[in-house]
Amino acid sequence: MTNIKKVLKTSVPIVVDLGAQIVMWTIEITLVGHIAFNSMKRFYPGMNVSGVDALTAMGNVVQVILFTCTILLIFVFGATIIVNKFLGEKKIDEANHFLGQALSTALIPSFLIAIIWRFGTPFIFSTILGTTDAVTAIGIDYFRIISFFAPFIIMNFVAIGIVRGAGDTHLSMLTALLINGIHLVLAVMLVFGHFFFPELGVRGAAYAAGIGHTVGCILTYSVILRGKSVLSFRWSDFKSFNGKSISEIIKTGIPITLEQLAWMTGITIVIGFSNRLGAVAAAAHIVILTYQRLFSILYQAFGMGALTLVGQLYGADEHESAKETSRTFFWFAAVVVLFLSGAIFFRSRHLALLFTRDPKVLQLCSTVFKIAAVVQLPKVLSFVFSFSLRGVGENKYPMYLAFIGVLFFEVILGYTLAFIFSLSLAGLWIAAFGDESFKVLMARRRFHKRIADLKNRKASDLK
């Protein structure tokens, strides 16, 4: 019962925190998917752009943003793993030092990302993602605006990620609610032009997101600097660069970042595959993927909860307790996601109706959603064991699993099933099931071996 309470205490705020952002993206995609055809003609004259194109474009926009943030996980997870170790050893000053160093190092990439978002979007959409001219035009519109807010978005992502990983999930939850509350209100007003606001369509969604994240960034740093969080930092740690500390952060964060980057690359490639399968498959894939992102709130929460608790127990040399904590997360996550998968399987058409009324998209969603429902159980369990492995200092193994999964399952098998065997979108999701099943089996085996090795080493040291 104690372990269940720890799971809930750690995971529920993370669910609300991450959930607020994913829910907002889901709502945003839904909003732009329902922009009137006449409005789209006015925004993009001569292009015959529809709400389905806007839906697809926003799904691709979210993927580009997520891919960008994945690169920055080198600072988030690198610092989080080090910080949790110091917190477990009660070395607060050292933990705060690494927070400051991670934030100062992330400042330069935040401006580089703004430049890429501003000028690189045409190449990203048309060449890498293979989108149509209409979808590309909408994506360019969004990123031209959001790029001005990029430094605030990036710096808040890094800061709140480290604080969340250190256990202050309440601050990250409150910040997420503020950001996405502002985002939601402004998006509804600016996309459709309610009250005295102008009707801006997709551009309004970009302004809403940028303003919300800027306000959230200001709140996050004001709380941390005033010492109101579990972590703080001195301006000396932020302004000065300690090469040894930065090197340690990067070295620690590289394996997990490469793993997440491989995973995110796989998702991006699959989106590119779906875009090349045609407009109907592209839209249906975005609808299903958007729901999976929404459900991934739980997976991230269970994973981050496991990383935090297992990591602190690892730092305190309580290896058996770390194993029991991971096992609790495993069974708790499995039960929750079984109910979730059932809802997806039997209500697939109703879920798709929230995004579009296009009959062809609805028909394809009804079929493929059932495959996606089956994918969810191995997916959440692979999160639990991969993050548990990181908590006990095993960072490279999940990275290797991600590389293998992306290359052999998502890319090779997915392409083969979708294009060579003509299974289309269904083939891409069948490949995803193979990927997640492979990862959970291998990660679980490795975690148990790691715990056994740690216990044997401790017993040997006591002798």
N, C-alpha and C positions, 0 to 999 in steps of 0.2 A: 504493500500500500504506500509505503514511503517513496519507493521508486516511481510509482504512478503519479504521486503528487509532484515530484521533481520534474517528471516529463511534462505535466500540464503547466506547472509554474514557469518552466523555461520555454515551452513550445507555444502556448496560447498567445502570449504577446507577440511572438514572431509571426504567428499565423495572421494576426491583425495587422502587424507592421507590413510584411510582404504582401499580404492580401489586399491592403488598401491600394497599393500601386498596381497590382495585376488586375484587380477589379476595375480600377479607373481606366486602364488600357482597354479592358474588355468593353466598358461602357463607351469609351471614345471610338473604338472600331464600330460599335453598334450605331453610334450617332452619325458618323460620316457615311455609314452604309445606307442611312435613310435620308440623306440629303436629296432634295427633289431634283428630278432630271433637268428641269428648266434652270435651276440654280447652278447645276454643274455646267450646263451649256454657257451660262453667263460668265462663270469663272474661267472656263477653258473653251473659248469659242472655236468652232470648226473641228473639234476633236471627238465629238460624239461620246463624251465621257458619261458614265452612269454611276449609280451608287455602288454597284458591284465592283467597279474599278476602284472606287474610293476605299471600299472595304479591303480589297486586295492590297492596295497601296499602303494603308495604315498597318496591316499585318506585316508587310515588308519593312516599314519604318521601325516598328517595335523591334524586329529582329536585328536591324542595324544598330539600334541603341543598345540592345542586350549584348551584342557582339562586342561593341566598344567597351561596355562596362566589364565584360569578361576579361579583357586585357588588363584592366586595372585591379583585378583580383590579386595580382602579384603583390600589391601593397596591402590589400585588405586581409587576405589569408596569411600572408607572410608575417605581418604584424600581429594578427590575432593569435596565431599559434605561439609566437614568442611571448606575447602579453599574458596569455593564459598560463603559460609555464611559470612566469614570474609571479602572477597572482596566486597560483597554487603554493609557491614558496614564500608568500607574504612580502615580496619585494615590490612595493608599490611605485617607488621612484623610478626603478628600472623600467617598469611597465609603461609609465607615463612618458619616459624618454623615447621609447620606441614608437609611441603614438605620434609624438611631435615630429620625429624623423620621417615617418611614413607620410604624414600630411604635407610636409615641406617638399618631399621628393615628388609627390603627385601633382604639384602645382604646375610644373612645366608641361607634362603630358596633357593637362586639361586645356591649355591653350592650343596645343597642336591638334587635339581632337576637334576643337571649334573650327579650325581651318579646314580640316578634312570634311567635316559635315557641311561646311559652306560651299566648298569648291569640288569635292569629290563625288557628290551624290549622283550626277549623271552617269559616270562610269560604273559606280556601284550597282545602280538599278538596271541600266540597260545591258551592260556587259556581264557583270558577275551574276546578278540575279535573273537576268533574262526576261525582264518585265516588258510589257507592251509600252507603246509611246504614251498612252493615256495614263497608265499606272506610274510611269517614270515622271511625267509632268507633275503629278500630284505629290510624289515623293520629294522632288526638287523643291516644290513650294513649301512643304513642311520644314525641310532641313535648312532652307535659307533663313527662316525665322528662328528656329530652335537653336541654331548655331551661336547666336548672340548670347544665349543663356548657358551655353555649354560649360564654362568654368565653374559656375555655381552648382550645376547639376553634378559634375564630376567630383568636385571637392566635398560636396555633401554625401555623395555615394561612398567615398572612401572613409570619411570620418564616422558616419553612422554605421557603416559595415564593421569597423573595428570595435566600436562601442557595443554594438549588438553582440558580436562574437565574444566580448569580454563579460557578457552577462547582463548588461544594462538594457534589457529588452523593452523596458517601459519607456525610456527616452526615445528609442527608435520607433516604438509604436505611436507615441504621441506626435512625433515629428511627421510620420507617415500620414497620420490622420489629418494633420494640418495641411500638409502639401496637397494631398489628394482631395481634401474638402474644397480648397481654393480652386484646384484644377477642375473639379466637377462643376462647380457653380459657374465659373468663367466659360468652360467649354459649352455648356448648354446655352448660355447667353450669346457667345460669340459665333458659334457654328451656325445657329439659326437666326440670330438677330433679334432676340427677345428684349422687351422693354426698350430702353434707349440705346442699347448696344447695336452696332452695325452687324449685318450678316456677312461673315467672312469665310464660311465653309471650313475646309481643312486648315486654312491659315489661322482661323480662330482657335482651333484645337492646339496648334503650335504655341500661340501666344499664351493660352491658358496653362499649358504644361510648363512653359518657361517661367512665368510669373510665380506659379505655385512652388516650384523647386527653388527659386531664388529666395523666397520668404522662408522656406524650410531650412535652407543653408544658413541663413542669418540666425535662426533660432538654435540650430544645432551647435554652432560655434560659440554663441553667447552662453549656452548652458555649460559646455565643456570648459570654457575659459573661466567661468565663475566657480568652478569646482563643484558643480551640482550633479555630476555624473560619477560613475565608478572610476572613470579615468579623467585625467586632465593633462595639460602640458604647459611648460614654461615657454615664453616667447624665444628664449635662448635656444631651446631645442628645435623650435620651428625655423628660426632664421639661420642657424648654423647647420652645416652638413658634416655629419660624422661618418666618414667613409666606411669604417668598420661596421657601424650599426646598420647603415643603408645596405651594405653588402650582405649582412646577415638576413635582413628582411627579404631582399630579392632572392637570395639563395634558398631561404625557407619557402618563399612563395612560388618559386618557379615550377616545381612539380605539380602543385594543385592548379596553378594558372594554366599550364600546358594541358592538363587534363580537362579543365573546364573549357578551354579554348578549342580543344579537339572536339569535345561534345557540341559546343556552339557552332563550330565549323560544319559538323555533320548536319545540324539542323538547317544551317544556311544553305548547304548544298542540296538538301532535300527540298527546301523551298524553291530553289532554282529548278530542280527537277519538276516540281508541280507546276511552276510557271510555264515550263516548256511542254507540259501535257495539255495545255489549253486553258482558256479563261474559266471554264466551269471547274476543272480540277484545281486550278490555282485558288479560286474563291473558297471551294469546299475545304481545301487543306488549311487555309487561314482560319476558317471557322473552327475546325477541329483542333488545330494547334493552339488557338486562343483559349479554348476550354482547358486544354492540357496545361497551358501556362497558368491558368487560374487554379487548377487542381495542384499544380506544383508548389503552390503556397505551402500546402501541408508537407510535401516532400522536403522542401527547403527548411521548414520549421523543425521537422523531426531530425533532419541532418544536422542543422546548426545546434539544436539542443543536444544531440549526441556528441558533437564536436566539443561543445562547451563543458558538459559534465564529465565525459570520458577524459578530455584533456586535463581537467583539473585533478581528477582522480589519478591520472597517470603522473602528473607532477608531484602528487603526494605519495607515490609508490603504492597505491591501493589498487593493484591490478585485478584482483578477483571482483572487487566492487565495480571496476570499469567494465568488466565482462558482463556482470549482471545488469548494469545500466543499459548497455547496448542490447542485451536480450529483451529487456522491457520495452525499449523503443521498437524493436523488431515486431513483437506481438501486438503492441498497441497500434502501430502503423498499419499492420496487416489487416486488423479488424476494421479500422476506420475506412481503409481504401476498398475493402471488399464491398461495403455498403455503397460507396461512391461509384464503383464500377458497375454495380447492379443498376443504379439510377441512370448511368450513361447508356447502358446496353438497351434498356427498355423504354427510354424517353429520348432517343436520338433525334427524331424528327422535330420534337418540340424544342429541343435545345437549338437546333439550326434555325428554327422560325424566328428566334429573337434577333437574328442577324440579317436575314434576307427572306424575300418572298419568291425569289427566282425558282421556278419548278425544277429545273435541271440541277441546280446546286443543292436543293433540298433532297432530291432523289439520291444523289451521290453521297451526301452526308449521312443519310439514313443507313446506308450500307457500311460505309467505312467507319462510322462512329462505333459500331459493334466491335470491330477489330481493335480500335483505339481503347475501348473499355477494358479489354483483356490485357493490354499493355501496361495498365496502370499499377497492377500489383507488383510485378517484378521491378518496375521503375522506382516505386517508393522504397522498396527493400534494398535496392542497390544504393540509394541515397544514404540509408541508415548505416550500412556497413562501410561504404566508402568514406563517410565522414568520421565514423568510429575509428577507422584505420588511421586517419590523419590525427585524431586525438591522441593516439598512442605513438605518434612519431613516424608512422609509415606513410610517407607522402608520395613516393615514386610509384608504388604498385597500382593505385587507382589511375594514375596517369597512363601507365602501360595498358591497362584495361580499356581506358577511353580511346586510345589510339587504335587498338585492335578492333574495338566495337565499331568505331566510325569507319575505318577503312574496309573491313571485311563484311560488315553487316549493313550499315547505313548507305555506304557508297556503292560497293561492288554488288552485294546482294540486292539492295534497293533498286539500283539501275537495271539489274538483270530481270527482276520480277516485274518492274514497271514497264520497261521498254521492250525487252527481248521476249518475255513471256506474255506481254500485253495485259498485265493485271492492273495497269494504270495506278491510280492513287492507292488502291488496296494493297498493291505490292510494296509500296513504300512503308506502309504501317505494319505489314507482316514482317518486314526486315527489322523494324524498330522493336518488335516483340523478341526477335532472336537476339538483338543487341542487349536489351535490358536483362533477359534471362541469363545470358552468358555472364554479364557483369556481376549480378547478385550472387551467383553460385561461386564464382572465383573470389569475390571480395569477402564473403562469409568465411570461406575456408582459410583465407590468408589472415583474417582478424583473429580467429581462434588459435592459429599457429603462433601469431605474434604474442598473444597473451600468455600462452604456454611458455614461450621462450623467455619472456620477462620474468615470469614466476620462477622458472628454473635458475635464471641468472641471480635473482634476489636470494634464493635459497643457497646458492653456491657462495655468494658474498658473505652471508651470515655464518657459514662454516669457517 
